[in-house]
Amino acid sequence: LVALGLLVRFAASEAMGDLERQVLALFDGLPGVLRRFLVGLIQVVALVVPLATMVTLVVLRRWRTLLLAVLAAVVADLVVDGAEAAADRTRPASLEAAERADSWIAGAAYPSTAYLAGIAAAVTVIAPSMPRRWRRWAWGALAAVAFGRVVSGTGLAVDLLAAGAVGWAIGLAVLLAFGVQD
């Protein structure tokens, strides 16, 4: 997924830039109140779900799983942050403006693409020790946050998909390196 995303990004960068601008323009017409509410709701979900998961792991005394999840999240966050800095690509002006707006918790740029990659990595690490229902909820919450960022005009779909793929890959690498509990 990461390789395919990079291939699409570099092989069709002009077409992807046009597509991103069209998607942003599509949702740019949302009323300010609705956009602010959506961004705030996304931020609450992006903050509450990881905290609730961490508290659950602490209560269940799954220290190893918690530490591996934090390790995977930090590595994924750093990798995506580094990749974004190295890419140094131009972003649509409407995206820059939308990210500078304020919201309930922080600026509309929260949760960042790197944060979402970290959450994807952590969910990947935690998933084997979670019941199937909770795995669905965790991946669903992550997908809802990513979709909400696109709809609110504060994130690019391609960037969010690539970040999710990077987080997933790093989470799998951590599981491969440290093993999975039975």
N, CA, C and O atoms as a DFTB+ gen file, in Angstrom:
728 C
 N C O
     1  1       0.823      -1.208       0.000
     2  2       0.000       0.000       0.000
     3  2       0.858       1.260       0.000
     4  3       0.561       2.230      -0.697
     5  1       1.924       1.228       0.791
     6  2       2.819       2.385       0.841
     7  2       3.493       2.585      -0.508
     8  3       3.556       3.705      -1.016
     9  1       3.998       1.495      -1.089
    10  2       4.665       1.587      -2.390
    11  2       3.694       2.052      -3.469
    12  3       4.049       2.873      -4.313
    13  1       2.479       1.533      -3.444
    14  2       1.477       1.957      -4.425
    15  2       1.146       3.433      -4.260
    16  3       1.007       4.158      -5.245
    17  1       1.020       3.875      -3.011
    18  2       0.761       5.292      -2.759
    19  2       1.877       6.184      -3.260
    20  3       1.622       7.232      -3.855
    21  1       3.121       5.771      -3.023
    22  2       4.262       6.551      -3.506
    23  2       4.316       6.560      -5.027
    24  3       4.624       7.585      -5.635
    25  1       4.016       5.423      -5.639
    26  2       4.007       5.342      -7.098
    27  2       2.965       6.285      -7.685
    28  3       3.248       7.025      -8.627
    29  1       1.771       6.254      -7.130
    30  2       0.709       7.142      -7.614
    31  2       1.090       8.600      -7.389
    32  3       0.877       9.447      -8.256
    33  1       1.658       8.887      -6.212
    34  2       2.019      10.267      -5.880
    35  2       3.044      10.830      -6.855
    36  3       2.905      11.967      -7.309
    37  1       4.075      10.049      -7.185
    38  2       5.131      10.565      -8.045
    39  2       4.818      10.412      -9.531
    40  3       5.228      11.253     -10.332
    41  1       4.107       9.365      -9.912
    42  2       3.809       9.147     -11.330
    43  2       2.711      10.088     -11.829
    44  3       2.724      10.519     -12.982
    45  1       1.778      10.394     -10.959
    46  2       0.657      11.234     -11.381
    47  2       0.473      12.401     -10.424
    48  3      -0.645      12.687      -9.994
    49  1       1.557      13.070     -10.095
    50  2       1.482      14.119      -9.079
    51  2       0.596      15.285      -9.522
    52  3      -0.131      15.851      -8.705
    53  1       0.646      15.642     -10.778
    54  2      -0.182      16.760     -11.256
    55  2      -1.664      16.389     -11.223
    56  3      -2.502      17.182     -10.795
    57  1      -1.973      15.189     -11.675
    58  2      -3.372      14.741     -11.662
    59  2      -3.879      14.610     -10.226
    60  3      -5.022      14.967      -9.936
    61  1      -3.040      14.103      -9.333
    62  2      -3.444      13.969      -7.937
    63  2      -3.647      15.339      -7.301
    64  3      -4.564      15.521      -6.501
    65  1      -2.803      16.296      -7.649
    66  2      -2.972      17.648      -7.129
    67  2      -4.297      18.246      -7.561
    68  3      -4.980      18.895      -6.769
    69  1      -4.663      18.027      -8.826
    70  2      -5.954      18.510      -9.311
    71  2      -7.108      17.825      -8.584
    72  3      -8.080      18.473      -8.195
    73  1      -6.991      16.510      -8.405
    74  2      -8.029      15.766      -7.706
    75  2      -8.175      16.258      -6.265
    76  3      -9.293      16.440      -5.782
    77  1      -7.059      16.472      -5.583
    78  2      -7.109      16.964      -4.206
    79  2      -7.782      18.329      -4.137
    80  3      -8.592      18.582      -3.246
    81  1      -7.447      19.204      -5.074
    82  2      -8.078      20.530      -5.081
    83  2      -9.580      20.423      -5.340
    84  3     -10.359      21.178      -4.759
    85  1      -9.993      19.498      -6.203
    86  2     -11.417      19.324      -6.479
    87  2     -12.164      18.787      -5.266
    88  3     -13.277      19.226      -4.977
    89  1     -11.560      17.843      -4.556
    90  2     -12.195      17.303      -3.352
    91  2     -12.316      18.392      -2.296
    92  3     -13.359      18.520      -1.654
    93  1     -11.263      19.174      -2.113
    94  2     -11.329      20.276      -1.146
    95  2     -12.388      21.294      -1.541
    96  3     -13.110      21.800      -0.682
    97  1     -12.487      21.598      -2.830
    98  2     -13.489      22.557      -3.298
    99  2     -14.900      22.018      -3.079
   100  3     -15.821      22.785      -2.797
   101  1     -15.070      20.706      -3.208
   102  2     -16.373      20.091      -3.008
   103  2     -16.886      20.331      -1.593
   104  3     -18.058      20.649      -1.395
   105  1     -15.995      20.176      -0.608
   106  2     -16.400      20.327       0.784
   107  2     -16.146      21.723       1.328
   108  3     -16.467      22.004       2.483
   109  1     -15.574      22.607       0.510
   110  2     -15.286      23.965       0.949
   111  2     -16.570      24.756       1.185
   112  3     -16.564      25.751       1.909
   113  1     -17.659      24.317       0.581
   114  2     -18.925      25.027       0.716
   115  2     -19.684      24.718       1.994
   116  3     -20.779      25.242       2.196
   117  1     -19.133      23.885       2.856
   118  2     -19.821      23.591       4.118
   119  2     -19.958      24.858       4.951
   120  3     -19.029      25.665       5.007
   121  1     -21.099      25.041       5.594
   122  2     -21.243      26.201       6.478
   123  2     -20.199      26.152       7.595
   124  3     -19.806      25.075       8.044
   125  1     -19.762      27.320       8.031
   126  2     -18.720      27.412       9.050
   127  2     -19.072      26.697      10.338
   128  3     -18.213      26.063      10.950
   129  1     -20.325      26.792      10.758
   130  2     -20.752      26.152      12.007
   131  2     -20.661      24.633      11.876
   132  3     -20.205      23.952      12.794
   133  1     -21.092      24.110      10.742
   134  2     -21.044      22.661      10.520
   135  2     -19.596      22.177      10.447
   136  3     -19.258      21.129      10.997
   137  1     -18.759      22.932       9.775
   138  2     -17.352      22.550       9.665
   139  2     -16.687      22.573      11.043
   140  3     -15.936      21.661      11.388
   141  1     -16.961      23.605      11.817
   142  2     -16.377      23.711      13.160
   143  2     -16.845      22.559      14.055
   144  3     -16.054      21.989      14.807
   145  1     -18.134      22.222      13.968
   146  2     -18.670      21.101      14.745
   147  2     -18.016      19.795      14.324
   148  3     -17.639      18.989      15.174
   149  1     -17.878      19.579      13.029
   150  2     -17.279      18.352      12.513
   151  2     -15.818      18.228      12.944
   152  3     -15.383      17.158      13.371
   153  1     -15.074      19.305      12.834
   154  2     -13.670      19.289      13.244
   155  2     -13.566      19.021      14.750
   156  3     -12.710      18.245      15.176
   157  1     -14.412      19.642      15.548
   158  2     -14.402      19.407      16.990
   159  2     -14.750      17.971      17.341
   160  3     -14.126      17.374      18.219
   161  1     -15.740      17.417      16.661
   162  2     -16.124      16.028      16.896
   163  2     -14.992      15.079      16.531
   164  3     -14.732      14.114      17.251
   165  1     -14.326      15.344      15.433
   166  2     -13.174      14.534      15.014
   167  2     -12.091      14.592      16.091
   168  3     -11.495      13.569      16.428
   169  1     -11.838      15.769      16.623
   170  2     -10.800      15.929      17.634
   171  2     -11.144      15.191      18.917
   172  3     -10.266      14.597      19.543
   173  1     -12.402      15.221      19.312
   174  2     -12.815      14.509      20.516
   175  2     -12.612      13.002      20.330
   176  3     -12.069      12.338      21.213
   177  1     -13.039      12.469      19.205
   178  2     -12.867      11.036      18.935
   179  2     -11.384      10.681      18.890
   180  3     -10.967       9.665      19.447
   181  1     -10.588      11.520      18.226
   182  2      -9.149      11.249      18.098
   183  2      -8.427      11.339      19.434
   184  3      -7.341      10.778      19.577
   185  1      -8.982      12.007      20.387
   186  2      -8.368      12.117      21.710
   187  2      -8.898      11.051      22.663
   188  3      -8.122      10.436      23.395
   189  1     -10.204      10.826      22.659
   190  2     -10.838       9.928      23.633
   191  2     -10.528       8.456      23.342
   192  3     -10.219       7.705      24.266
   193  1     -10.603       8.035      22.089
   194  2     -10.414       6.615      21.774
   195  2      -9.022       6.116      22.168
   196  3      -8.930       5.074      22.817
   197  1      -7.924       6.814      21.803
   198  2      -6.614       6.323      22.251
   199  2      -6.443       6.344      23.769
   200  3      -5.848       5.428      24.339
   201  1      -6.962       7.386      24.427
   202  2      -6.851       7.452      25.890
   203  2      -7.633       6.316      26.554
   204  3      -7.148       5.696      27.501
   205  1      -8.832       6.048      26.061
   206  2      -9.636       4.959      26.619
   207  2      -8.952       3.614      26.405
   208  3      -9.001       2.743      27.273
   209  1      -8.321       3.448      25.257
   210  2      -7.604       2.206      24.976
   211  2      -6.423       2.043      25.923
   212  3      -6.191       0.958      26.457
   213  1      -5.677       3.128      26.130
   214  2      -4.534       3.058      27.050
   215  2      -4.983       2.746      28.471
   216  3      -4.359       1.932      29.150
   217  1      -6.048       3.379      28.925
   218  2      -6.558       3.119      30.274
   219  2      -7.003       1.667      30.388
   220  3      -6.748       1.022      31.406
   221  1      -7.655       1.150      29.371
   222  2      -8.092      -0.244      29.376
   223  2      -6.903      -1.190      29.489
   224  3      -6.946      -2.154      30.253
   225  1      -5.840      -0.918      28.732
   226  2      -4.650      -1.767      28.800
   227  2      -3.986      -1.691      30.176
   228  3      -3.467      -2.693      30.667
   229  1      -3.999      -0.518      30.796
   230  2      -3.438      -0.373      32.139
   231  2      -4.280      -1.157      33.145
   232  3      -3.738      -1.871      33.989
   233  1      -5.601      -1.025      33.054
   234  2      -6.491      -1.734      33.979
   235  2      -6.326      -3.251      33.826
   236  3      -6.331      -3.982      34.816
   237  1      -6.181      -3.713      32.595
   238  2      -6.001      -5.145      32.346
   239  2      -4.566      -5.612      32.590
   240  3      -4.264      -6.799      32.469
   241  1      -3.688      -4.672      32.934
   242  2      -2.277      -4.952      33.198
   243  2      -1.573      -5.597      32.008
   244  3      -0.804      -6.545      32.164
   245  1      -1.838      -5.084      30.854
   246  2      -1.169      -5.553      29.637
   247  2      -0.064      -4.563      29.293
   248  3      -0.134      -3.835      28.303
   249  1       0.949      -4.561      30.139
   250  2       2.032      -3.596      30.039
   251  2       2.821      -3.771      28.745
   252  3       3.167      -2.789      28.089
   253  1       3.100      -4.998      28.385
   254  2       3.887      -5.252      27.175
   255  2       3.160      -4.726      25.938
   256  3       3.762      -4.070      25.088
   257  1       1.874      -5.017      25.845
   258  2       1.081      -4.541      24.707
   259  2       1.054      -3.020      24.671
   260  3       1.176      -2.412      23.608
   261  1       0.894      -2.414      25.837
   262  2       0.870      -0.952      25.911
   263  2       2.205      -0.351      25.467
   264  3       2.227       0.606      24.693
   265  1       3.302      -0.901      25.947
   266  2       4.618      -0.377      25.566
   267  2       4.897      -0.568      24.079
   268  3       5.443       0.327      23.434
   269  1       4.531      -1.718      23.531
   270  2       4.733      -1.947      22.099
   271  2       3.851      -1.019      21.259
   272  3       4.272      -0.545      20.204
   273  1       2.641      -0.765      21.727
   274  2       1.748       0.145      21.005
   275  2       2.307       1.566      21.010
   276  3       2.268       2.260      19.994
   277  1       2.821       1.989      22.152
   278  2       3.417       3.332      22.239
   279  2       4.659       3.415      21.354
   280  3       4.860       4.411      20.659
   281  1       5.491       2.374      21.378
   282  2       6.674       2.337      20.518
   283  2       6.283       2.450      19.044
   284  3       6.855       3.255      18.308
   285  1       5.320       1.652      18.618
   286  2       4.883       1.685      17.220
   287  2       4.312       3.053      16.854
   288  3       4.578       3.571      15.770
   289  1       3.530       3.635      17.760
   290  2       2.924       4.942      17.492
   291  2       3.978       6.025      17.332
   292  3       3.890       6.853      16.426
   293  1       4.968       6.021      18.206
   294  2       6.027       7.042      18.144
   295  2       6.841       6.883      16.858
   296  3       7.135       7.870      16.185
   297  1       7.203       5.649      16.519
   298  2       7.981       5.424      15.297
   299  2       7.183       5.855      14.068
   300  3       7.719       6.529      13.189
   301  1       5.909       5.472      13.999
   302  2       5.081       5.850      12.848
   303  2       4.933       7.362      12.753
   304  3       5.001       7.930      11.663
   305  1       4.731       8.008      13.889
   306  2       4.615       9.465      13.908
   307  2       5.887      10.117      13.370
   308  3       5.821      11.033      12.550
   309  1       7.036       9.645      13.832
   310  2       8.311      10.214      13.374
   311  2       8.560       9.949      11.889
   312  3       9.049      10.825      11.175
   313  1       8.229       8.759      11.429
   314  2       8.435       8.421      10.015
   315  2       7.573       9.306       9.117
   316  3       8.059       9.846       8.123
   317  1       6.309       9.452       9.461
   318  2       5.415      10.275       8.627
   319  2       5.797      11.744       8.717
   320  3       5.773      12.451       7.709
   321  1       6.147      12.212       9.906
   322  2       6.616      13.599      10.035
   323  2       7.853      13.841       9.167
   324  3       7.943      14.847       8.463
   325  1       8.796      12.913       9.228
   326  2      10.005      13.032       8.407
   327  2       9.714      12.984       6.926
   328  3      10.304      13.731       6.146
   329  1       8.805      12.106       6.534
   330  2       8.450      11.995       5.114
   331  2       7.764      13.265       4.627
   332  3       8.016      13.716       3.510
   333  1       6.899      13.845       5.456
   334  2       6.225      15.087       5.061
   335  2       7.218      16.231       4.941
   336  3       7.110      17.058       4.035
   337  1       8.178      16.282       5.845
   338  2       9.195      17.340       5.784
   339  2      10.086      17.158       4.564
   340  3      10.462      18.133       3.914
   341  1      10.425      15.902       4.253
   342  2      11.297      15.631       3.109
   343  2      10.578      15.851       1.781
   344  3      11.198      16.246       0.794
   345  1       9.269      15.594       1.758
   346  2       8.518      15.738       0.510
   347  2       8.449      17.192       0.067
   348  3       8.552      17.488      -1.124
   349  1       8.276      18.096       1.020
   350  2       8.261      19.531       0.736
   351  2       7.429      19.863      -0.490
   352  3       7.896      20.534      -1.411
   353  1       6.195      19.386      -0.493
   354  2       5.329      19.646      -1.641
   355  2       4.354      20.770      -1.330
   356  3       4.044      21.048      -0.171
   357  1       3.891      21.394      -2.370
   358  2       2.939      22.485      -2.187
   359  2       1.574      21.908      -1.845
   360  3       1.166      20.871      -2.368
   361  1       0.890      22.598      -0.966
   362  2      -0.437      22.167      -0.553
   363  2      -1.441      23.218      -0.993
   364  3      -1.109      24.403      -1.045
   365  1      -2.658      22.807      -1.309
   366  2      -3.677      23.772      -1.726
   367  2      -3.893      24.849      -0.666
   368  3      -3.858      24.573       0.534
   369  1      -4.116      26.067      -1.121
   370  2      -4.288      27.199      -0.204
   371  2      -5.503      27.014       0.700
   372  3      -5.474      27.420       1.862
   373  1      -6.573      26.403       0.180
   374  2      -7.771      26.210       1.009
   375  2      -7.501      25.245       2.156
   376  3      -8.098      25.374       3.225
   377  1      -6.608      24.281       1.948
   378  2      -6.238      23.363       3.009
   379  2      -5.447      24.094       4.093
   380  3      -5.682      23.901       5.286
   381  1      -4.518      24.926       3.665
   382  2      -3.726      25.705       4.628
   383  2      -4.636      26.603       5.465
   384  3      -4.461      26.711       6.679
   385  1      -5.606      27.246       4.812
   386  2      -6.531      28.128       5.531
   387  2      -7.405      27.337       6.499
   388  3      -7.643      27.776       7.624
   389  1      -7.885      26.168       6.062
   390  2      -8.747      25.350       6.921
   391  2      -7.985      24.850       8.142
   392  3      -8.552      24.770       9.232
   393  1      -6.713      24.514       7.975
   394  2      -5.917      24.017       9.095
   395  2      -5.575      25.105      10.108
   396  3      -5.293      24.799      11.266
   397  1      -5.596      26.371       9.689
   398  2      -5.290      27.469      10.609
   399  2      -6.499      27.884      11.449
   400  3      -6.355      28.623      12.422
   401  1      -7.683      27.411      11.075
   402  2      -8.888      27.775      11.819
   403  2      -8.840      27.167      13.220
   404  3      -8.159      26.166      13.445
   405  1      -9.581      27.791      14.180
   406  2      -9.586      27.222      15.513
   407  2     -10.738      26.238      15.648
   408  3     -11.648      26.189      14.821
   409  1     -10.668      25.462      16.712
   410  2     -11.679      24.459      16.974
   411  2     -11.823      24.277      18.469
   412  3     -11.315      25.089      19.243
   413  1     -12.499      23.237      18.885
   414  2     -12.794      23.022      20.298
   415  2     -11.538      22.775      21.116
   416  3     -11.344      23.391      22.164
   417  1     -10.691      21.882      20.644
   418  2      -9.566      21.416      21.448
   419  2      -8.279      22.111      21.047
   420  3      -7.575      22.665      21.891
   421  1      -7.980      22.083      19.784
   422  2      -6.743      22.653      19.256
   423  2      -7.062      23.238      17.891
   424  3      -8.226      23.314      17.497
   425  1      -6.042      23.647      17.180
   426  2      -6.276      24.130      15.829
   427  2      -6.860      23.025      14.966
   428  3      -6.754      21.848      15.309
   429  1      -7.463      23.386      13.870
   430  2      -8.127      22.414      13.002
   431  2      -7.149      21.428      12.380
   432  3      -7.580      20.432      11.800
   433  1      -5.856      21.670      12.482
   434  2      -4.864      20.746      11.940
   435  2      -4.727      19.487      12.803
   436  3      -4.126      18.506      12.363
   437  1      -5.276      19.500      14.025
   438  2      -5.252      18.314      14.882
   439  2      -6.461      17.449      14.570
   440  3      -7.551      18.006      14.445
   441  1      -6.361      16.186      14.440
   442  2      -5.186      15.331      14.506
   443  2      -4.423      15.373      13.181
   444  3      -5.012      15.338      12.101
   445  1      -3.136      15.446      13.294
   446  2      -2.299      15.525      12.099
   447  2      -2.224      14.170      11.412
   448  3      -2.630      13.145      11.961
   449  1      -1.700      14.195      10.208
   450  2      -1.511      12.962       9.453
   451  2      -0.562      12.031      10.205
   452  3      -0.780      10.820      10.243
   453  1       0.476      12.586      10.795
   454  2       1.437      11.777      11.559
   455  2       0.771      11.157      12.786
   456  3       1.057      10.011      13.131
   457  1      -0.108      11.900      13.442
   458  2      -0.840      11.370      14.590
   459  2      -1.689      10.175      14.179
   460  3      -1.722       9.160      14.874
   461  1      -2.377      10.302      13.041
   462  2      -3.212       9.206      12.561
   463  2      -2.374       7.986      12.185
   464  3      -2.815       6.853      12.375
   465  1      -1.174       8.206      11.656
   466  2      -0.272       7.079      11.368
   467  2       0.115       6.387      12.668
   468  3       0.165       5.159      12.730
   469  1       0.388       7.172      13.704
   470  2       0.718       6.600      15.003
   471  2      -0.431       5.795      15.584
   472  3      -0.216       4.727      16.157
   473  1      -1.638       6.296      15.442
   474  2      -2.805       5.573      15.947
   475  2      -2.999       4.277      15.162
   476  3      -3.321       3.243      15.746
   477  1      -2.808       4.327      13.845
   478  2      -2.920       3.112      13.026
   479  2      -1.884       2.075      13.452
   480  3      -2.190       0.884      13.513
   481  1      -0.676       2.513      13.745
   482  2       0.370       1.594      14.205
   483  2      -0.002       0.994      15.556
   484  3       0.166      -0.207      15.769
   485  1      -0.501       1.816      16.462
   486  2      -0.876       1.330      17.790
   487  2      -2.038       0.337      17.702
   488  3      -2.025      -0.696      18.371
   489  1      -3.028       0.645      16.890
   490  2      -4.168      -0.268      16.735
   491  2      -3.703      -1.597      16.143
   492  3      -4.192      -2.657      16.532
   493  1      -2.765      -1.541      15.210
   494  2      -2.235      -2.763      14.614
   495  2      -1.551      -3.628      15.665
   496  3      -1.699      -4.850      15.657
   497  1      -0.812      -3.007      16.560
   498  2      -0.116      -3.742      17.615
   499  2      -1.106      -4.296      18.644
   500  3      -0.944      -5.424      19.111
   501  1      -2.101      -3.532      18.990
   502  2      -3.057      -3.933      20.017
   503  2      -4.072      -4.944      19.490
   504  3      -4.591      -5.749      20.263
   505  1      -4.360      -4.920      18.211
   506  2      -5.430      -5.726      17.616
   507  2      -5.395      -7.215      17.962
   508  3      -6.446      -7.781      18.263
   509  1      -4.234      -7.872      17.932
   510  2      -4.262      -9.304      18.250
   511  2      -4.735      -9.622      19.668
   512  3      -5.202     -10.733      19.916
   513  1      -4.628      -8.700      20.579
   514  2      -5.048      -8.960      21.957
   515  2      -6.444      -8.417      22.250
   516  3      -6.901      -8.456      23.393
   517  1      -7.117      -7.914      21.224
   518  2      -8.452      -7.352      21.408
   519  2      -9.501      -8.286      20.834
   520  3      -9.222      -9.001      19.872
   521  1     -10.709      -8.298      21.402
   522  2     -11.794      -9.061      20.777
   523  2     -12.128      -8.453      19.405
   524  3     -11.876      -7.275      19.153
   525  1     -12.685      -9.263      18.554
   526  2     -13.006      -8.825      17.193
   527  2     -13.880      -7.580      17.193
   528  3     -13.664      -6.682      16.379
   529  1     -14.837      -7.506      18.062
   530  2     -15.740      -6.346      18.111
   531  2     -14.972      -5.054      18.392
   532  3     -15.238      -4.028      17.765
   533  1     -14.023      -5.097      19.329
   534  2     -13.247      -3.912      19.661
   535  2     -12.305      -3.537      18.528
   536  3     -12.066      -2.352      18.295
   537  1     -11.768      -4.521      17.822
   538  2     -10.928      -4.219      16.656
   539  2     -11.719      -3.455      15.624
   540  3     -11.235      -2.471      15.064
   541  1     -12.937      -3.902      15.369
   542  2     -13.793      -3.200      14.395
   543  2     -14.055      -1.774      14.831
   544  3     -14.014      -0.852      14.016
   545  1     -14.326      -1.589      16.119
   546  2     -14.571      -0.240      16.637
   547  2     -13.335       0.637      16.484
   548  3     -13.442       1.796      16.083
   549  1     -12.170       0.095      16.798
   550  2     -10.934       0.878      16.718
   551  2     -10.645       1.288      15.278
   552  3     -10.359       2.455      15.011
   553  1     -10.718       0.335      14.349
   554  2     -10.464       0.679      12.940
   555  2     -11.562       1.590      12.396
   556  3     -11.294       2.470      11.579
   557  1     -12.788       1.379      12.847
   558  2     -13.888       2.246      12.423
   559  2     -13.698       3.679      12.904
   560  3     -13.952       4.626      12.159
   561  1     -13.256       3.838      14.143
   562  2     -13.008       5.183      14.681
   563  2     -11.888       5.868      13.904
   564  3     -11.981       7.054      13.589
   565  1     -10.827       5.119      13.594
   566  2      -9.728       5.688      12.813
   567  2     -10.206       6.095      11.423
   568  3      -9.862       7.173      10.939
   569  1     -10.991       5.242      10.785
   570  2     -11.518       5.564       9.455
   571  2     -12.465       6.762       9.514
   572  3     -12.463       7.600       8.612
   573  1     -13.266       6.845      10.561
   574  2     -14.190       7.979      10.705
   575  2     -13.438       9.287      10.886
   576  3     -13.827      10.312      10.327
   577  1     -12.362       9.256      11.665
   578  2     -11.560      10.464      11.864
   579  2     -10.914      10.884      10.543
   580  3     -10.917      12.067      10.200
   581  1     -10.363       9.930       9.806
   582  2      -9.737      10.251       8.520
   583  2     -10.778      10.795       7.536
   584  3     -10.532      11.789       6.853
   585  1     -11.928      10.147       7.469
   586  2     -12.993      10.613       6.577
   587  2     -13.469      12.002       6.987
   588  3     -13.712      12.858       6.136
   589  1     -13.601      12.220       8.282
   590  2     -14.025      13.530       8.776
   591  2     -13.037      14.623       8.420
   592  3     -13.433      15.750       8.123
   593  1     -11.745      14.296       8.447
   594  2     -10.730      15.292       8.046
   595  2     -10.876      15.646       6.578
   596  3     -10.699      16.804       6.201
   597  1     -11.196      14.670       5.750
   598  2     -11.375      14.955       4.326
   599  2     -12.633      15.797       4.119
   600  3     -12.608      16.793       3.397
   601  1     -13.731      15.391       4.756
   602  2     -15.000      16.101       4.593
   603  2     -14.919      17.523       5.130
   604  3     -15.504      18.440       4.552
   605  1     -14.196      17.713       6.233
   606  2     -14.096      19.058       6.801
   607  2     -13.103      19.930       6.045
   608  3     -12.968      21.118       6.339
   609  1     -12.409      19.347       5.074
   610  2     -11.466      20.127       4.281
   611  2     -10.152      20.376       4.986
   612  3      -9.420      21.293       4.611
   613  1      -9.829      19.577       6.010
   614  2      -8.589      19.786       6.746
   615  2      -7.568      18.679       6.498
   616  3      -6.530      18.637       7.157
   617  1      -7.850      17.793       5.564
   618  2      -6.911      16.717       5.249
   619  2      -7.075      16.242       3.821
   620  3      -8.166      16.310       3.254
   621  1      -6.000      15.766       3.250
   622  2      -6.032      15.229       1.894
   623  2      -6.163      13.716       1.964
   624  3      -5.437      13.056       2.707
   625  1      -7.088      13.170       1.188
   626  2      -7.377      11.737       1.244
   627  2      -6.142      10.895       0.968
   628  3      -5.909       9.902       1.657
   629  1      -5.349      11.271      -0.021
   630  2      -4.163      10.491      -0.370
   631  2      -3.162      10.492       0.778
   632  3      -2.567       9.458       1.081
   633  1      -2.973      11.625       1.409
   634  2      -2.050      11.710       2.546
   635  2      -2.527      10.846       3.708
   636  3      -1.728      10.169       4.355
   637  1      -3.823      10.871       3.966
   638  2      -4.368      10.100       5.079
   639  2      -4.291       8.604       4.804
   640  3      -4.003       7.824       5.712
   641  1      -4.544       8.194       3.567
   642  2      -4.409       6.776       3.221
   643  2      -2.959       6.326       3.331
   644  3      -2.679       5.243       3.844
   645  1      -2.052       7.143       2.856
   646  2      -0.630       6.801       2.948
   647  2      -0.192       6.721       4.411
   648  3       0.565       5.824       4.781
   649  1      -0.657       7.641       5.233
   650  2      -0.296       7.622       6.649
   651  2      -0.850       6.367       7.326
   652  3      -0.164       5.743       8.135
   653  1      -2.075       6.001       7.000
   654  2      -2.652       4.772       7.543
   655  2      -1.858       3.546       7.124
   656  3      -1.634       2.641       7.928
   657  1      -1.434       3.514       5.872
   658  2      -0.640       2.388       5.380
   659  2       0.724       2.332       6.063
   660  3       1.199       1.252       6.413
   661  1       1.350       3.485       6.254
   662  2       2.646       3.526       6.943
   663  2       2.478       3.065       8.390
   664  3       3.281       2.275       8.885
   665  1       1.451       3.548       9.063
   666  2       1.198       3.131      10.439
   667  2       0.944       1.640      10.537
   668  3       1.455       0.973      11.437
   669  1       0.160       1.124       9.619
   670  2      -0.137      -0.307       9.596
   671  2       1.148      -1.098       9.391
   672  3       1.384      -2.088      10.084
   673  1       1.984      -0.667       8.442
   674  2       3.247      -1.363       8.156
   675  2       4.181      -1.333       9.366
   676  3       4.814      -2.338       9.688
   677  1       4.266      -0.200      10.023
   678  2       5.144      -0.105      11.199
   679  2       4.593      -0.936      12.351
   680  3       5.360      -1.569      13.077
   681  1       3.296      -0.942      12.525
   682  2       2.692      -1.795      13.545
   683  2       2.973      -3.264      13.287
   684  3       3.287      -4.015      14.211
   685  1       2.861      -3.672      12.030
   686  2       3.182      -5.056      11.675
   687  2       4.659      -5.358      11.896
   688  3       5.011      -6.452      12.336
   689  1       5.524      -4.395      11.594
   690  2       6.960      -4.588      11.813
   691  2       7.264      -4.756      13.302
   692  3       8.101      -5.579      13.673
   693  1       6.598      -3.989      14.148
   694  2       6.787      -4.124      15.594
   695  2       6.299      -5.498      16.059
   696  3       6.955      -6.149      16.872
   697  1       5.155      -5.935      15.547
   698  2       4.666      -7.273      15.907
   699  2       5.630      -8.356      15.438
   700  3       5.864      -9.340      16.139
   701  1       6.183      -8.163      14.252
   702  2       7.143      -9.132      13.730
   703  2       8.420      -9.155      14.576
   704  3       8.965     -10.223      14.855
   705  1       8.884      -7.989      14.974
   706  2      10.131      -7.896      15.745
   707  2       9.975      -8.423      17.168
   708  3      10.878      -9.080      17.686
   709  1       8.842      -8.143      17.803
   710  2       8.681      -8.486      19.208
   711  2       7.741      -9.656      19.448
   712  3       7.601     -10.113      20.583
   713  1       7.098     -10.144      18.402
   714  2       6.200     -11.296      18.543
   715  2       4.830     -10.894      19.011
   716  3       4.611      -9.784      19.495
   717  1       3.904     -11.829      18.854
   718  2       2.523     -11.632      19.239
   719  2       2.216     -12.603      20.366
   720  3       2.555     -13.784      20.289
   721  1       1.578     -12.106      21.403
   722  2       1.191     -12.995      22.500
   723  2       0.089     -13.936      22.028
   724  3      -0.737     -13.562      21.196
   725  1       0.077     -15.139      22.549
   726  2      -0.985     -16.098      22.193
   727  2      -2.302     -15.619      22.744
   728  3      -3.325     -16.278      22.559
